[in-house]
Amino acid sequence: MASESTARHNVWQLDAECRGPNSKIFYPPSRPERRDERERRERRAKSICAACVVKTECLDYALSIKEQHGIWGGLNEMERRALMLT
């Protein structure tokens, strides 16, 4: 059971635009993905992030847990890694 502090901390997720049927585009598929397919999927995911009211909270969360997969806060894995190095 999540603590009250954890539950409050993650309440932003309820307002995330990535929730629902399109959530799978934020992560690579289980099968190999061609470069053009990945780029198209990431562009689509990032366009959803661009309009999201909790984009900043999402990115902060991904950086704080060092999330290694998917699009979070409008950035992919490599973009988040580069941001953490600066």
Secondary structure, 3 states (H helix, E strand, C coil): CCCHHHHHHCHHHHHCCCCCHHHHHHCCCCCCCCHHHHHHHHHHHHHHHHCCCCHHHHHHHHHHCCCCCCCECCECHHHHHHHHHC
